[in-house]
Amino acid sequence: MTTEQPTNNRAKNWATAGIIISWATFWMFLLSPFGLLAWIGILIYLIVKKSKLKWYLILSAWLFVPSCNFLTGTVRYFTGTATLQGVGGPQTFHGIDRETRVVSTSSGCIFVGFEPFVFPANNAAVRLWTNLFGFQRGSYKGAFPTEEEAQEIIKSADTIIVKHADKFLQFNISGQTVNLDTSDFYSYRSSSSAFDKVVGKTFENECFIFQRLDNENEEERKAIYIVDINKNKLLKTYFDYY
């Protein structure tokens, strides 16, 4: 009895320390790997000692935060507001993910440290429910060419003069007018210059694919843009240099 009591106290102290360490280091990039290793060590210790206190480690940041993000990703999917989350330059993530048809977002170029425990859980939920039940409500369900397909389509596209009408860029092709919301196009391209000529082509009458002709920046000139014809929104940008 006297031996068991100190053992239980040590297990309780280690379990408490594991939870505190996880939350204290979770938000700091340089410390989080050490915090995770310490937490794993404590978990192994509690398992070896067959202590029921190991279940309290569920409250640690390493398990609690991903679980919450999986749950919020699930709720957002079923309410039609889900997004995929990632890290990197905004242009990498701006637009719709072709596989899930949800908006792909970025937290920016700065890596804090908690992202591997937050974003994958959210994204796993979105992909799981999309695979089981299809695209979330309100998402674009039309034709969506891959980057390789878009590159082939552009090869046979026509040269089009771009008109600027109110808040839209207008593309007139074969008697059809396609509008693109300028605020949507320039939202991640504030430094991008105006343009008046593109090569473009409609695809299955659901999306419009174009490439700029008049940009001196080679990287932007090679980019291929895909527009949702019905909603006048930019679906995706395929950048040649990514």
N, C-alpha and C positions, 0 to 999 in steps of 0.2 A: 504493500500500500504506500509506504513511504517512498519507494523507488518510482512507482507509477505516477505519483503526484508531480515530482520535478520534471518527469518526461512529458507529461501533459502540458505543464507550464511552458517548457521549451518549445513544444509543437505550437502552442498558442502564440507564443512570441514570434516564432518564425512565420506563421501564417499571417499575423498582423504586419510583420515587416515586409512580407511579400506583396501585400496589397498596397502598403504605403510606398514602397519602392516603385511599383508599377505606375502609380499615378504621378509620382514625383518626377520620374524620368520619361514618361510617355510623350510629353510635348517638346522634348529637347533632343534635337537630332544627334548631338555628340554623345549624350548620355543614354539614350534609349537602347542601344545594343547591349550596354553593360547592365542596364536595368532588366532587360529581357533575360539575359544569361543568369542573373541573380535569381530572378523569379523562377526560371526553369530548375535551378539548383534547389531552391526551397521546395518546389513541387515534388521533385524526386525524393527529397528527404522525407516529406510527409507521406509519400506513397510507401517508401521503405519501412517507415515506422507504423504503417497501416492506420494512420490517424484520419479520423473523419473530418478533421479541419481542412483537409485538402480541398473539399468542396467549397470552402469559403473563398478560395482563390478565383472562383468564377466571378467574384466582384472586382477582380483586378482589371486594369485598363486593357490588358492584352486580350481578354475575352469579352468583357462587358461592352467596350466601344464597338468592336466589329459586329457583335450581336445586335446592338442598337441600330447600326447603319444598315445591316441586312433587313431589319424590320422597317426602317424608314424607306429604304429602297423598294420594299414590297408595297408599302402603303402608297408611295408615289406612283408605282406602276398601275395599281388598281384605280387610282384617281386621275390617271392620264397626265401626270406631271413629272415622270421619271426622267433622269438624265444619267449619262455615263460620266464618271469623274476621273480626271487624270492630272498629271503634272507636265508642264512644258509650255512652249510658246503658244500664245492664243491662236495663231493661224493653224497650228497642228490640230486643234480641237474644235475650231469653229465649224458648225454645220451639223448635219444629221448623220448618225452612224448607220451605214447601209444595212448591217445585219439586224439591228434591233429597232431601227427607225426612231430612236430617241435622240435628243440633242446631246452632243458630246461637248463637255466643258473642261476647262483647265483652271487650276488654282494659281497658275502662274509659273514662272521659272524658278522661284525660290522654294527649295525643299526644306520643310520644317522638321520632319522626322516621323510624324504620326500617320502620314499618307498611306503607307503599306498596310496599315491596320484599319483604315477608314474606307478608302476608295475601292479596293478589291471586293469588300463585303457588299457595298452598294451595287457595284457592277455585277457581282455574282447573282444578286437577287433579280436585277433587271433581266439578265440573260436567261435565268432559270424560268421566270414567268413568261418571258417572250417565247421560249422554246415550247412551253407547255400550252399556252393560251393564245399565242400570236402577238402581233404588234399591239401596243397599248392604244387605248381609244384616242381618237383625234390625231393620230400620227399619219404621216404620208404613207400611202399604200400603193402608189403608182410605180411606174417603171423607174428603175434606178440603176444605170449602167455602172460597171466597175471602172476603175481607172484605165485599164487596158481597152475596154469597150469604148470609153469616151474618147480616147486617143484615136481610135479607128474612125469613129463617127466624125470627128473634127476634120479628118483628111478629106472628106467629101462635103464639107460645110460651105455655105455661101458667105460672101462678104456682105456685111450689113452696116448701114449707117445708124448710129445710135442717136436717138433724140432724147432731150431732157424735158420732161413734161411734169410740172408741179413737183411732186416728191418721188417721181418714178423715172427710171431709165426705160426707154421704149425701144423695142426691137421689132421692126416690121419685116416679116418673112412670108412670102407666098400668100399675101393677103391676110395674114394673121398677125395681130399685134400682141407681143409678149411684154408685160410690165415687170420691172424689178424694183422693189422698194429701195431707195437710195440709202436710207438709214440702216437697213439690214445689210446692204452690201459694204458700206463703209464703217460698220460698227467696230471692226477689228483692223481697219485699214485707214486710219485717220490721216496717214501720210501719203496715201495712194492718190495719184493725180487723176483728174477727170479724163475721160476718153470718149471718142466719137466714132470709132470704127472697130468692128469685131468680125470674126468668122464664127458663124453659128448655125445650128440646126435643131429642129424639134425632134423629139424622140418619142414615138408612140403617142404623140399628141398629149403627153402628160408632163413632160419636162423639156426644158430648153437648155442646150449645151452650147457654150461659147468660149472663145479665147480672144484676148485682146490683141490688137495689131499695132497700136500706136504708142506702146510704152517702151521707153528707152531701157528700163530695168528688165534685163533678160529673164530673171527669175519670175517676175510678175507676168511677163509676156507669155511664158510657157505654161502658166497656171490655167487649168480648165475649170470653168464654173458651171454648176448645174442648178437650174432654177425651177421651182415648182410653179407651173403655169397657172394653176387655179388660185394659189394663195399669194402669188407675186413675191415669194420669198426665196432666198438662196438656200438650196438644200445642202450643197457640198462644194468644197474647193479641193481639187487635186493639184497639189504643188509638185512640180517636177523634181525639186531639190529635197523632198522629204522621203 
